[in-house]
Amino acid sequence: MPYDLGGVTRGLVPELQRADAFRIRYDAVTLRGLLRLPRPANRYAAPAEGAR
């Protein structure tokens, strides 16, 4: 496994990146961002005025 993983990361991935078939960088910095999930409401924050 380590041998194959090294071959893939050093050989295959750069070739796919050159062919625009594999991302070079991520657009988001969190898993939530990558999955395009909305940020949940903070249950500890005070409710907004008029929300009661």
Distance bins in CASP14 RR format, pairs under 12 A and 6 or more apart:
PFRMAT RR
TARGET T0000
AUTHOR 0000-0000-0000
RMODE 2
METHOD distances of the structure
MODEL  1
1 7 0 0 0 0 0 1 0 0 0 0 0
1 8 0 0 0 0 0 1 0 0 0 0 0
2 8 0 0 0 0 0 1 0 0 0 0 0
2 9 0 0 0 0 0 1 0 0 0 0 0
3 9 0 0 0 0 0 1 0 0 0 0 0
3 10 0 0 0 0 0 1 0 0 0 0 0
4 10 0 0 0 0 0 1 0 0 0 0 0
4 11 0 0 0 0 0 1 0 0 0 0 0
4 12 0 0 0 0 0 1 0 0 0 0 0
5 11 0 0 0 0 0 1 0 0 0 0 0
5 12 0 0 0 0 0 1 0 0 0 0 0
5 13 0 0 0 0 0 1 0 0 0 0 0
6 12 0 0 0 0 1 0 0 0 0 0 0
6 13 0 0 0 0 1 0 0 0 0 0 0
6 14 0 0 0 0 0 1 0 0 0 0 0
7 13 0 0 0 0 1 0 0 0 0 0 0
7 14 0 0 0 0 0 1 0 0 0 0 0
7 15 0 0 0 0 0 1 0 0 0 0 0
8 14 0 0 0 0 0 1 0 0 0 0 0
8 15 0 0 0 0 0 1 0 0 0 0 0
8 16 0 0 0 0 1 0 0 0 0 0 0
8 22 0 0 0 0 0 1 0 0 0 0 0
9 15 0 0 0 0 0 1 0 0 0 0 0
9 16 0 0 0 0 0 1 0 0 0 0 0
9 17 0 0 0 0 0 1 0 0 0 0 0
9 22 0 0 0 0 0 1 0 0 0 0 0
11 17 0 0 0 0 0 1 0 0 0 0 0
11 18 0 0 0 0 0 1 0 0 0 0 0
11 22 0 0 0 0 0 1 0 0 0 0 0
12 18 0 0 0 0 0 1 0 0 0 0 0
12 19 0 0 0 0 0 1 0 0 0 0 0
12 21 0 0 0 0 0 1 0 0 0 0 0
12 22 0 0 0 0 1 0 0 0 0 0 0
13 19 0 0 0 0 0 1 0 0 0 0 0
13 21 0 0 0 0 1 0 0 0 0 0 0
13 22 1 0 1 0 0 0 0 0 0 0 0
13 23 0 0 0 0 1 0 0 0 0 0 0
13 24 0 0 0 0 1 0 0 0 0 0 0
14 21 0 0 0 0 0 1 0 0 0 0 0
14 22 0 0 0 0 1 0 0 0 0 0 0
14 24 0 0 0 0 1 0 0 0 0 0 0
15 21 0 0 0 0 1 0 0 0 0 0 0
15 22 0 0 0 0 1 0 0 0 0 0 0
16 22 1 1 0 0 0 0 0 0 0 0 0
16 23 0 0 0 0 1 0 0 0 0 0 0
16 24 0 0 0 0 0 1 0 0 0 0 0
17 23 1 0 0 1 0 0 0 0 0 0 0
17 24 1 0 1 0 0 0 0 0 0 0 0
17 25 0 0 0 0 0 1 0 0 0 0 0
18 24 0 0 0 0 1 0 0 0 0 0 0
23 34 0 0 0 0 0 1 0 0 0 0 0
25 34 0 0 0 0 0 1 0 0 0 0 0
26 33 0 0 0 0 1 0 0 0 0 0 0
26 34 1 0 0 1 0 0 0 0 0 0 0
26 35 0 0 0 0 0 1 0 0 0 0 0
27 33 0 0 0 0 1 0 0 0 0 0 0
27 34 1 0 0 1 0 0 0 0 0 0 0
27 35 0 0 0 0 0 1 0 0 0 0 0
27 36 0 0 0 0 1 0 0 0 0 0 0
28 34 1 0 1 0 0 0 0 0 0 0 0
28 35 0 0 0 0 1 0 0 0 0 0 0
28 36 1 0 0 1 0 0 0 0 0 0 0
28 37 0 0 0 0 0 1 0 0 0 0 0
28 39 0 0 0 0 0 1 0 0 0 0 0
30 36 0 0 0 0 0 1 0 0 0 0 0
30 37 0 0 0 0 1 0 0 0 0 0 0
30 39 0 0 0 0 1 0 0 0 0 0 0
31 37 0 0 0 0 1 0 0 0 0 0 0
32 38 0 0 0 0 1 0 0 0 0 0 0
32 39 1 0 0 1 0 0 0 0 0 0 0
32 40 0 0 0 0 1 0 0 0 0 0 0
33 39 0 0 0 0 1 0 0 0 0 0 0
39 45 0 0 0 0 0 1 0 0 0 0 0
41 47 0 0 0 0 1 0 0 0 0 0 0
41 48 0 0 0 0 0 1 0 0 0 0 0
41 51 0 0 0 0 0 1 0 0 0 0 0
42 48 0 0 0 0 0 1 0 0 0 0 0
45 51 0 0 0 0 0 1 0 0 0 0 0
46 52 0 0 0 0 0 1 0 0 0 0 0
END
